[in-house]
Amino acid sequence: MMRKHRFDVYALVAGGLFSALAVLYLVASLNDREVNSRFVLPLTFIVLGAGGLAGALVAASRRGRGGARDDGHRLDD
């Protein structure tokens, strides 16, 4: 039986981004078009940054309020 694991927002965003880029380049090559690479790299960094931020927010919300640490102590005590 498979062990249940936490949902990883960053992995989902990164996987979706790289899959979308692969499809974009595949469709462009099949239609004898070129992808304007001036936009691809900055958009990649923007999407990965947003995914990292979303992942950090989800992780922070899972820990709950008060900034719980891994060692069982709270930051506001």
N, C-alpha and C positions, 0 to 999 in steps of 0.2 A: 504494500500500500504506500502511496506517495505521501510524504509529509507536507502539511500545509505551510505555506510561506507567506510572508507579507507582500502586499502589492507594492511594486517599485515603480513610481511615477516616472522617474528619470529614465529607467530602462525602456519603458513604454514609449516615451517621447523620442528617445534616441533611435530606437528600432523603427518607429514609424517614419522618422525623418530620413533615415538612410534608405528605407524601402521606397519612400516617395522619390528620393533623388535617383535611385536606380531605375524606377519606372519612367521618370522624366527623361533620363538619358537614353533609355531603351526606345521610348516612343519617338524622341527626336531623331535617333539614328535610323529608325525604320522609315521616317518621313523625309529623310535627307535634309534635316534642319540642324541648326546648331543651337546649343544652349548658351545664353549670355552668361558667362562665368563671372562677370563683374558683380552679379547679384547672388550667385550661389553661395560663395564663401561667407559673406556677411550675414545672409539669412540663416545659414547653418549655425553660425555662432549665436545669433539672436535666439533661435529656437532652442539650442542646447542650453543657453543661459536661462531662458524661461523655464525649461524643463528642470534644471538644477534648482531654481528658485521654488518651483512648485514642489519638488521632492523635499526640499528643506522645510517648507511650510507644512507639508503632510507629516514629516517626521516630528516636527515641533508640536503639532496638534496631537499626535499619538502619545507624546510624553505627558501631555496635560499641562495645566497652568502651573506657574510657579517655577518653571525651569528645572525639572527633575534631572539629576545627573545619573550616570551609570552606576555609581557606587552607593546609591540609595539615599544620599543626602540631598536636601533641597537647597537651592541657591539663595532663597529668601529667608532661611532660618538663621 
